[in-house]
Amino acid sequence: MQTINKDSCSKLESSLEPSAVYECKGSKFLGFVLCSSELDSTLSSLRAMYPKAVHFVYAFRAYQGGQIVERSSDDGEPKGSSGVPVLNVLRGWEMIECGIVVVRFFGGVKLGVGGLVRAYTKATQQALESAKNLGVIVPYVECWERVVRVRYSELRATHYRIKKLGLRVCREEFEANSVMLHIQGNMEALQKLESICKSGC
């Protein structure tokens, strides 16, 4: 499985530059790659940025509670002509924690269901190819969480070890004599950190 590098993804979302522009019989399709968790905010931003667009089609795949969750929307296009083709491309690429929004500007010529399927498929493929060429797409590593308690005197050294192992601190809880660190990352790195901390963090 593959996913979107979160650092690169935040840059894509803040710039709101399309990863792909596909044209068919006057209609223009802009493809945007994003982290699935940013779908709602990105959709709102795109609707404000492109008020003349007629459709904001999307699909995403996310990992929740041990299973893959999928969603798509035709946003007013004929049923099954747009959202599902976008989702099918995400499935074919084995993308996870990833979404695509395709913004359509109508060019005056109706494309028919078959034409729409081809256009949305092409825009999605081009957006993912562009993201891949930019190094935005990376192998998916399932993220786990562990909680580690460290003394204040060991906090700086522990942060260094966490970074070195490719982990990240998602939350800190400060207590009287120690700090509870909520750490996320792959299981192997978390187990290494736990082993180090047992022998004195």
C-alpha positions as CSV (number, residue, x, y, z in Angstrom):
1,M,0.0,0.0,0.0
2,Q,1.0,3.6,-0.6
3,T,0.1,6.9,1.1
4,I,0.9,10.6,1.0
5,N,3.9,12.0,2.8
6,K,2.2,14.2,5.4
7,D,4.8,17.0,5.2
8,S,4.5,17.2,1.4
9,C,0.7,16.9,1.7
10,S,0.4,20.0,3.9
11,K,2.3,22.0,1.3
12,L,0.0,20.8,-1.5
13,E,-3.1,21.6,0.6
14,S,-1.8,25.1,1.6
15,S,-0.9,26.0,-2.0
16,L,-4.1,24.5,-3.5
17,E,-2.2,24.1,-6.8
18,P,-3.7,21.3,-9.0
19,S,-1.5,18.2,-9.5
20,A,-3.1,17.7,-12.9
21,V,-5.1,19.6,-15.5
22,Y,-7.0,17.5,-18.1
23,E,-9.1,18.9,-20.9
24,C,-11.8,17.1,-22.9
25,K,-14.2,18.8,-25.4
26,G,-13.8,22.2,-23.7
27,S,-14.4,20.9,-20.2
28,K,-11.4,21.3,-17.8
29,F,-10.7,18.9,-15.0
30,L,-8.3,19.9,-12.2
31,G,-7.0,17.1,-10.0
32,F,-5.9,17.7,-6.4
33,V,-4.1,15.1,-4.2
34,L,-4.6,15.4,-0.4
35,C,-4.5,13.5,2.9
36,S,-7.9,12.0,3.5
37,S,-8.1,13.8,6.9
38,E,-8.0,17.2,5.1
39,L,-10.8,16.4,2.6
40,D,-13.6,18.7,4.2
41,S,-11.3,21.7,4.7
42,T,-9.8,21.3,1.2
43,L,-13.2,21.0,-0.4
44,S,-14.4,24.2,1.3
45,S,-11.2,26.1,0.1
46,L,-11.6,24.8,-3.4
47,R,-15.3,25.8,-3.6
48,A,-14.3,29.3,-2.5
49,M,-11.3,29.5,-4.9
50,Y,-13.2,28.2,-8.0
51,P,-16.8,29.6,-7.8
52,K,-17.3,29.1,-11.5
53,A,-16.6,25.3,-11.3
54,V,-19.7,23.2,-11.7
55,H,-18.6,19.9,-9.9
56,F,-16.3,19.0,-7.1
57,V,-16.0,15.3,-7.4
58,Y,-14.0,13.4,-4.8
59,A,-13.0,10.0,-3.4
60,F,-10.8,8.9,-0.5
61,R,-9.5,5.8,1.2
62,A,-8.6,5.8,4.9
63,Y,-7.6,3.3,7.6
64,Q,-9.9,3.3,10.6
65,G,-10.4,0.8,13.4
66,G,-8.4,-1.9,11.6
67,Q,-10.2,-1.7,8.3
68,I,-10.2,0.4,5.1
69,V,-13.0,3.0,4.8
70,E,-13.9,4.4,1.4
71,R,-16.1,7.2,0.3
72,S,-16.8,9.0,-3.0
73,S,-19.2,11.7,-4.4
74,D,-20.4,12.4,-7.9
75,D,-21.4,15.9,-6.8
76,G,-24.2,16.2,-9.3
77,E,-22.7,14.3,-12.1
78,P,-24.6,11.2,-13.4
79,K,-24.5,8.4,-10.8
80,G,-21.4,6.3,-11.0
81,S,-19.8,8.5,-13.7
82,S,-17.2,10.3,-11.6
83,G,-16.8,9.5,-7.9
84,V,-16.5,5.8,-8.4
85,P,-14.0,6.1,-11.2
86,V,-11.8,8.3,-9.0
87,L,-12.1,5.8,-6.2
88,N,-11.2,2.9,-8.5
89,V,-8.0,4.6,-9.5
90,L,-7.1,5.0,-5.8
91,R,-7.8,1.3,-5.3
92,G,-5.7,0.4,-8.3
93,W,-2.8,2.4,-6.9
94,E,-3.4,0.8,-3.5
95,M,-3.5,4.3,-1.9
96,I,-4.5,4.7,1.7
97,E,-5.0,7.8,3.9
98,C,-5.3,9.6,0.6
99,G,-8.0,11.5,-1.2
100,I,-8.5,13.1,-4.6
101,V,-10.7,16.1,-5.6
102,V,-11.4,16.7,-9.2
103,V,-12.8,20.1,-10.0
104,R,-14.7,20.4,-13.3
105,F,-15.4,23.5,-15.4
106,F,-18.1,22.7,-18.0
107,G,-17.0,23.5,-21.6
108,G,-20.4,23.5,-23.2
109,V,-20.4,19.9,-24.6
110,K,-22.0,17.0,-22.7
111,L,-19.5,14.1,-22.4
112,G,-22.0,11.3,-21.6
113,V,-21.4,8.8,-18.9
114,G,-18.6,7.0,-20.8
115,G,-16.8,10.2,-21.5
116,L,-17.1,11.4,-17.9
117,V,-15.7,8.1,-16.6
118,R,-12.7,8.4,-18.9
119,A,-12.2,12.1,-18.1
120,Y,-12.3,11.7,-14.3
121,T,-10.2,8.5,-14.5
122,K,-7.6,10.4,-16.6
123,A,-7.5,13.4,-14.3
124,T,-7.0,11.2,-11.2
125,Q,-4.3,9.1,-12.9
126,Q,-2.4,12.3,-13.9
127,A,-2.7,13.8,-10.4
128,L,-1.3,10.7,-8.8
129,E,1.5,10.4,-11.5
130,S,2.4,14.1,-10.8
131,A,2.5,13.4,-7.0
132,K,4.6,10.3,-7.5
133,N,7.1,12.3,-9.7
134,L,7.3,14.9,-6.9
135,G,8.1,12.2,-4.3
136,V,4.8,12.9,-2.5
137,I,3.7,9.3,-2.6
138,V,5.5,7.0,-0.1
139,P,5.0,3.4,1.1
140,Y,2.3,3.2,3.8
141,V,3.5,2.2,7.3
142,E,0.7,1.4,9.8
143,C,0.9,3.9,12.6
144,W,0.7,2.7,16.3
145,E,0.8,4.6,19.5
146,R,2.6,4.1,22.8
147,V,2.8,6.1,26.0
148,V,6.1,6.6,27.7
149,R,6.7,8.3,31.1
150,V,10.1,10.2,31.4
151,R,11.6,12.4,34.0
152,Y,12.2,16.0,33.2
153,S,15.9,15.5,33.3
154,E,15.6,12.9,30.5
155,L,13.1,14.8,28.3
156,R,15.6,16.3,25.8
157,A,17.5,13.1,25.3
158,T,14.2,11.1,24.9
159,H,13.0,13.6,22.2
160,Y,16.3,13.1,20.4
161,R,15.9,9.3,20.5
162,I,12.3,9.6,19.3
163,K,13.3,11.7,16.3
164,K,16.2,9.4,15.5
165,L,13.9,6.4,15.4
166,G,11.5,8.2,13.0
167,L,8.8,8.5,15.6
168,R,6.7,11.6,16.5
169,V,5.3,12.9,19.7
170,C,1.6,13.6,19.3
171,R,0.8,14.7,22.8
172,E,2.6,15.6,26.1
173,E,1.1,15.5,29.6
174,F,3.1,17.3,32.2
175,E,3.0,15.9,35.7
176,A,4.7,16.9,38.9
177,N,7.9,14.8,38.5
178,S,7.6,13.4,34.9
179,V,6.1,13.9,31.5
180,M,3.8,11.4,29.7
181,L,4.7,11.3,26.0
182,H,2.2,9.9,23.5
183,I,4.3,8.7,20.7
184,Q,3.2,7.5,17.2
185,G,5.1,5.5,14.6
186,N,5.7,2.0,13.3
187,M,5.7,-0.9,15.7
188,E,9.4,-1.9,15.4
189,A,10.6,1.6,16.2
190,L,8.2,1.9,19.1
191,Q,9.4,-1.4,20.6
192,K,13.0,-0.2,20.3
193,L,12.2,3.0,22.2
194,E,10.3,1.0,24.9
195,S,13.4,-1.2,25.3
196,I,15.7,1.8,25.6
197,C,13.3,3.4,28.2
198,K,13.1,0.3,30.3
199,S,16.9,0.4,30.7
200,G,16.7,4.1,31.5
201,C,15.2,6.6,29.1
